[in-house]
């Protein structure tokens, strides 16, 4: 009788242990399975901007225009000349323009982005000199004995 009781308890403990293990396995499977099912709904672009000698251009402006919606995504290049633009609408067409003072604008047209992927676009800018219009700065000075501090007046014309 004691053996039957011992076997019964042993089977009950084994059964409970098996059920706990099975529950843990199912829980982990569901937890990991749901994490994998996250949906990606955007695209991104990245690349590098440099001059004709291969020198990275720091602070170049990169603008991507999504033509159908008119949405603009912009960024400036980092110290290594690289840029990233995330969370862009997939599809296209896009026009990607790169500007840097003293260099000719470079652009990529009819760019289409794939869902969930990062596309790479490197730009090589060539030097361009532009003659800028002159800037004329004028000023006047007036003295008012009732004032003791400095004063700056900026009118609507300026």
FIKE-81810 format. One record per residue (C-alpha): x, y, z; residue number from 1. Coordinates in steps of 0.001 Angstrom, whole numbers, plus 524288, in hexadecimal, padded with zeros to 5 digits. Layout:
BEGIN
+-------+-------+-------+-----+
:     x :     y :     z :   n :
+-------+-------+-------+-----+
:     X :     Y :     Z : NUM :
...
+-------+-------+-------+-----+
END
This chain:
BEGIN
+-------+-------+-------+-----+
:     x :     y :     z :   n :
+-------+-------+-------+-----+
: 80000 : 80000 : 80000 :   1 :
: 80B36 : 80926 : 8031D :   2 :
: 81160 : 8063D : 7F5E7 :   3 :
: 804BB : 8099C : 7EEDD :   4 :
: 803BF : 81664 : 7F655 :   5 :
: 811FC : 81985 : 7F34A :   6 :
: 81016 : 81669 : 7E4D0 :   7 :
: 803A9 : 81E7B : 7E477 :   8 :
: 80A8A : 82A47 : 7EA81 :   9 :
: 8163A : 82889 : 7E1A8 :  10 :
: 80D74 : 8281F : 7D592 :  11 :
: 8060C : 8340E : 7DA57 :  12 :
: 812A5 : 83BD3 : 7DC91 :  13 :
: 817F2 : 8376B : 7CF67 :  14 :
: 80B44 : 83B4F : 7C8D9 :  15 :
: 80B73 : 848CA : 7CF52 :  16 :
: 819AA : 84AD4 : 7CB89 :  17 :
: 816B5 : 846E6 : 7BD85 :  18 :
: 80B1B : 8503D : 7BD0A :  19 :
: 81350 : 85B82 : 7C25A :  20 :
: 81DF0 : 858E7 : 7B85A :  21 :
: 81406 : 857C9 : 7AD51 :  22 :
: 80D69 : 86487 : 7B1AC :  23 :
: 81A9D : 86B77 : 7B1F4 :  24 :
: 81DEA : 86667 : 7A452 :  25 :
: 810F1 : 86B02 : 79EB9 :  26 :
: 81234 : 8783A : 7A57A :  27 :
: 81FE9 : 87A7D : 7A010 :  28 :
: 81BBB : 8761D : 79282 :  29 :
: 81072 : 87FCB : 7927C :  30 :
: 818BC : 88AB0 : 79810 :  31 :
: 8237E : 888FE : 78E0F :  32 :
: 819D9 : 8868A : 7831F :  33 :
: 812AA : 8933E : 7859D :  34 :
: 81F68 : 89ADF : 785DA :  35 :
: 82313 : 895AA : 77880 :  36 :
: 815EE : 899A6 : 772D6 :  37 :
: 818A9 : 8A84E : 77428 :  38 :
: 8159A : 8AF40 : 7677A :  39 :
: 81F21 : 8B7F9 : 76065 :  40 :
: 81854 : 8C2E3 : 75902 :  41 :
: 8237F : 8CBE8 : 75534 :  42 :
: 82FF4 : 8CC96 : 74D44 :  43 :
: 83CB2 : 8D3FA : 74EBD :  44 :
: 84836 : 8D927 : 74708 :  45 :
: 85658 : 8DAFA : 74AB8 :  46 :
: 86306 : 8DE53 : 74423 :  47 :
: 86EDA : 8E708 : 743B5 :  48 :
: 87192 : 8F468 : 73DD1 :  49 :
: 87F50 : 8F7CA : 7395C :  50 :
: 88672 : 90087 : 72FB5 :  51 :
: 88DBF : 8FCA3 : 72350 :  52 :
: 899EE : 8F964 : 72B4B :  53 :
: 8926F : 8F03C : 7344F :  54 :
: 89275 : 8F985 : 73FF2 :  55 :
: 88644 : 8F860 : 7485B :  56 :
: 87DC7 : 9048F : 74894 :  57 :
: 87940 : 907CF : 75654 :  58 :
: 86C38 : 90ECF : 7574B :  59 :
: 86756 : 90C7A : 7496B :  60 :
: 85887 : 90D5E : 7484E :  61 :
: 85169 : 90132 : 74381 :  62 :
: 842F4 : 902C2 : 74038 :  63 :
: 83A35 : 8F7C3 : 73B51 :  64 :
: 82D49 : 8FC12 : 73543 :  65 :
: 82250 : 8F213 : 7341E :  66 :
: 81C3E : 8F71B : 7278D :  67 :
: 80E3E : 8F1B6 : 728EB :  68 :
: 80BF4 : 8F6EF : 736B4 :  69 :
: 81551 : 90284 : 736D2 :  70 :
: 81B7F : 8FD99 : 74379 :  71 :
: 82979 : 90216 : 7458C :  72 :
: 8336F : 8FAF7 : 74DCF :  73 :
: 84002 : 90215 : 750D1 :  74 :
: 84CAF : 9002E : 75811 :  75 :
: 85A99 : 9055D : 75827 :  76 :
: 86694 : 8FCD1 : 756FB :  77 :
: 86E5A : 8F91A : 76301 :  78 :
: 87CF5 : 8FB0A : 76542 :  79 :
: 87FF3 : 8EEF9 : 75D0C :  80 :
: 877AB : 8F3F1 : 7519D :  81 :
: 86D45 : 8E98D : 753E6 :  82 :
: 85EB2 : 8EB99 : 7552A :  83 :
: 85295 : 8E396 : 75894 :  84 :
: 84450 : 8E6D7 : 7567C :  85 :
: 83AF2 : 8DD71 : 75D35 :  86 :
: 82C20 : 8DBD5 : 75D90 :  87 :
: 829E1 : 8DF16 : 74F45 :  88 :
: 81DE1 : 8DB16 : 74782 :  89 :
: 820B0 : 8CF08 : 73F49 :  90 :
: 81EE8 : 8CFF5 : 730A5 :  91 :
: 82179 : 8DC4A : 72957 :  92 :
: 8256D : 8E2F2 : 72125 :  93 :
: 82EE1 : 8EAD7 : 72968 :  94 :
: 83824 : 8F5A7 : 7256B :  95 :
: 8443E : 8F644 : 72E09 :  96 :
: 84BE4 : 9030E : 72D96 :  97 :
: 858F5 : 905F9 : 733F4 :  98 :
: 85DDA : 913ED : 735E5 :  99 :
: 86A67 : 9194E : 73B8B : 100 :
: 86F6F : 92737 : 73AF3 : 101 :
: 87992 : 9289A : 7301E : 102 :
: 8757F : 91BFE : 72950 : 103 :
: 86BE5 : 9190A : 71E61 : 104 :
: 85F13 : 912A7 : 7226D : 105 :
: 85E35 : 9040A : 7201F : 106 :
: 85178 : 8FC97 : 71F23 : 107 :
: 84BE7 : 8EF11 : 71D17 : 108 :
: 83E8D : 8EE62 : 716A5 : 109 :
: 8342D : 8E3C5 : 71541 : 110 :
: 838B7 : 8DCCC : 7218E : 111 :
: 82FC0 : 8D212 : 726A3 : 112 :
: 83142 : 8CC92 : 73461 : 113 :
: 82DFD : 8BEA7 : 73866 : 114 :
: 82612 : 8BC2F : 744AB : 115 :
: 82E9F : 8B998 : 75091 : 116 :
: 83B7C : 8BB4C : 74957 : 117 :
: 8462D : 8C57D : 749D4 : 118 :
: 84AEA : 8CA40 : 73C93 : 119 :
: 8587B : 8D005 : 73B13 : 120 :
: 85B37 : 8DC4C : 7332D : 121 :
: 868D5 : 8E254 : 732E2 : 122 :
: 86ACF : 8EFC9 : 72CFB : 123 :
: 8772B : 8F56F : 72715 : 124 :
: 87665 : 9044F : 7263B : 125 :
: 87E9D : 90C99 : 71D35 : 126 :
: 88365 : 91A28 : 720A4 : 127 :
: 87C08 : 925A5 : 71B17 : 128 :
: 87E89 : 933F4 : 71D31 : 129 :
: 87316 : 93D28 : 71DA5 : 130 :
: 873DD : 94BD0 : 71DA6 : 131 :
: 86B30 : 950FD : 72854 : 132 :
: 86488 : 95E24 : 72820 : 133 :
: 86A5E : 96877 : 730B2 : 134 :
: 864DE : 96AD8 : 73E1E : 135 :
: 86429 : 978DF : 7429E : 136 :
: 8635C : 97B6A : 75136 : 137 :
: 8608F : 98920 : 755E5 : 138 :
: 85EF8 : 98E80 : 7636F : 139 :
: 85C8C : 99B1F : 76A7D : 140 :
: 85F4A : 99FB7 : 77809 : 141 :
: 856F7 : 9A85C : 7807D : 142 :
: 85926 : 9AD10 : 78E45 : 143 :
: 84E85 : 9AE34 : 7986D : 144 :
: 852B6 : 9B3F0 : 7A585 : 145 :
: 84724 : 9ADAB : 7ACA1 : 146 :
: 84BC6 : 99FB3 : 7A9B7 : 147 :
: 856DD : 99953 : 7B0FC : 148 :
: 85785 : 98BBE : 7AA8C : 149 :
: 858FE : 9865E : 79CF6 : 150 :
: 84D85 : 9858E : 793AF : 151 :
: 84AD5 : 97E05 : 78733 : 152 :
: 83F52 : 980F0 : 77E68 : 153 :
: 83C13 : 97791 : 77372 : 154 :
: 83120 : 97C29 : 76ABF : 155 :
: 82807 : 97435 : 76230 : 156 :
: 83017 : 977D9 : 75616 : 157 :
: 83BBE : 97045 : 75B2F : 158 :
+-------+-------+-------+-----+
END
